[in-house]
Amino acid sequence: MDCLIPTVMASEYEEYYISAWARPEFTNGYTSVAIVSKQIRPGSFVQVQRIEGELFESKGQAEQHGLELCKEWIDKQTIAKKEMQKRAAIG
């Protein structure tokens, strides 16, 4: 049986720090929960996005899905930023 204390998976992706965990649900599953943070100065971070995902049967699946949700969100932000820069350069 999985422990009820969440294990936080964390890593660095692009210029952000991402973390995810599996929140136990009463429906015998786990919901993926993810946080995207950015370092604003050494030792100081600010949360820029919180994402709740789908329900999974396994804790590991939910944790991995949370990290993937973070990466998708960051990728979308990066694409939008590049498009805005391109429009600004055009005129």
C-alpha positions, 0 to 999 in steps of 0.5 A: 500500500502506498504511503499517504504522505506525498512524495514531491518530485522536483527538477529544473526545466528551462529557466523554471523549477517544477515539482509534482506530487500525487494527491490521494483521493477517496476514489482509490486513485491519485490526482496529479498536482504540479507547481511551476516556480521561478527563482527571483534571487538566490534562495528565493522562489515564487510560484508562477503556476499550479496545475491539477491534472487527472486521476490515476490508479497509481501514485507514480503515474500521477507524479509523472503526469504532474511533471509533464503538465509543468513542461507543457505549460512552460513550453506554451509560455515559451512559444507565446513569448517568442511569438510576441517578440517576433511581432514586436520586431516586425512592427 
